[in-house]
Amino acid sequence: MRRLLAVGVWLVLGLVFAQFKSEYKLSVVVGPNTPWGMGAQRFAELVGEKTGGKVNIKVYYAGQLFAGQQTNEFQLLRTGVADFAIGSTINWSPQVKELNLFNLPFFFPTYKDLDAVEEGQAGRAIFQRLRQLGAEPLAWGENGYRQLTNSKRPIRTPEDLQGLKIRVVGAPIFIDTFRALGANPTSMNWAEVLTALQQGVIEGQENPIVGVIIPYKLWELGQRHLTLWNYVIDPLIFAASAQTWRTFPPEVQKAIQEAALEAARYQKALARAGMDDGTSLRYLASLGVKVEITDPLAYLRSQGVQVTIPTPLELGRFRDRVTGVVQRWANEIGGTLVVMAEADKKRAR
């Protein structure tokens, strides 16, 4: 009987080992020269190290797996076409309405507010919802606060935005927000944006400074006016397909989880480098990571970008214009989740 039991155990172990694929696909929207892309590469490396080479992840940059349709990424993850993804909550929000919490304009005024929600009851509720939908969330990363750039003029008030053709990602709340502000929003996948800016099809766009504006040198495409308004922040989620996750034995799951947390901390620090109170730069220095641009705003000014920083009163005017958007979308997201998030923020203050 013992011999039969031992044989059975080895058969099970053999089946488990046989489940490892030669390659696991990781989807990323942007290129490798961004904090987002660098975090993806670090995650892949750490997973390889911590699993003893059993899980070999290949990073598919620039939307290769979803052919440029970035809002389709979550569908690829939940169906197992992508084994892993480091996805923007914006891109996944059309399929996961709760993620529109992070798209509410001016809802997260500080990094402290965001961290409190991610680590609090609202963040846990969102992760549970992702599990229900076929993904296994592993860690929170970040793309950064989204700032506005354009080729026409400084934007300091809603009136300055009137009629400007602004590219937004394909999540309906962004169309609603920019229409409320008087702009002419155009939904467009990132793969098309650089050409559209160069050809003047669109006049402006909104994206993080460290994560997108600097790596893609948008000022070379005419985007020489930047408004620092922190109107929306863009968390990332390190996640596995539930289909893939179930094939891993517990010790491998544990190793991948550890890799995700470590890579996410590194990635988030890259995204915030020079934009927070110095915490991220100090952390990266402790890892021996050299950051070339330690003052992103000064760097942009050196490239001829005019940086406009609205006063609190001027920001209040933007917030007033989108009050209706916040109310409508809070109902769509779910009042309970919004209340949780407000409570998380309050506890952090």
HELIX and SHEET records of a PDB file:
HELIX    1   1 ARG A    2  ALA A   18  1                                  17    
HELIX    2   2 PRO A   35  LYS A   50  1                                  16    
HELIX    3   3 GLN A   64  PHE A   66  5                                   3    
HELIX    4   4 GLN A   70  ASN A   72  5                                   3    
HELIX    5   5 GLU A   73  ARG A   78  1                                   6    
HELIX    6   6 THR A   89  TRP A   92  1                                   4    
HELIX    7   7 LYS A   97  ASN A  103  5                                   7    
HELIX    8   8 TYR A  111  GLU A  119  1                                   9    
HELIX    9   9 GLN A  121  GLN A  132  1                                  12    
HELIX   10  10 PRO A  158  LEU A  161  5                                   4    
HELIX   11  11 PRO A  172  ALA A  180  1                                   9    
HELIX   12  12 TRP A  190  GLN A  199  1                                  10    
HELIX   13  13 ILE A  209  ILE A  213  3                                   5    
HELIX   14  14 LEU A  218  LEU A  221  5                                   4    
HELIX   15  15 ALA A  242  TRP A  245  1                                   4    
HELIX   16  16 PRO A  250  ARG A  272  1                                  23    
HELIX   17  17 THR A  279  SER A  286  1                                   8    
HELIX   18  18 PRO A  296  SER A  302  1                                   7    
HELIX   19  19 PRO A  312  ARG A  321  1                                  10    
HELIX   20  20 THR A  323  ILE A  333  1                                  11    
HELIX   21  21 GLY A  335  ALA A  348  1                                  14    
SHEET    1   A 8 ILE A  57  TYR A  60  0                                        
SHEET    2   A 8 TYR A  24  SER A  27  1                                        
SHEET    3   A 8 PHE A  84  SER A  88  1                                        
SHEET    4   A 8 HIS A 225  SER A 241 -1                                        
SHEET    5   A 8 ALA A 135  ASN A 150 -1                                        
SHEET    6   A 8 GLY A 204  PRO A 208 -1                                        
SHEET    7   A 8 LYS A 165  VAL A 168  1                                        
SHEET    8   A 8 ASN A 184  SER A 187  1                                        
SHEET    1   B 5 ILE A  57  TYR A  60  0                                        
SHEET    2   B 5 TYR A  24  SER A  27  1                                        
SHEET    3   B 5 PHE A  84  SER A  88  1                                        
SHEET    4   B 5 HIS A 225  SER A 241 -1                                        
SHEET    5   B 5 GLN A 306  THR A 308  1                                        
END                                                                             
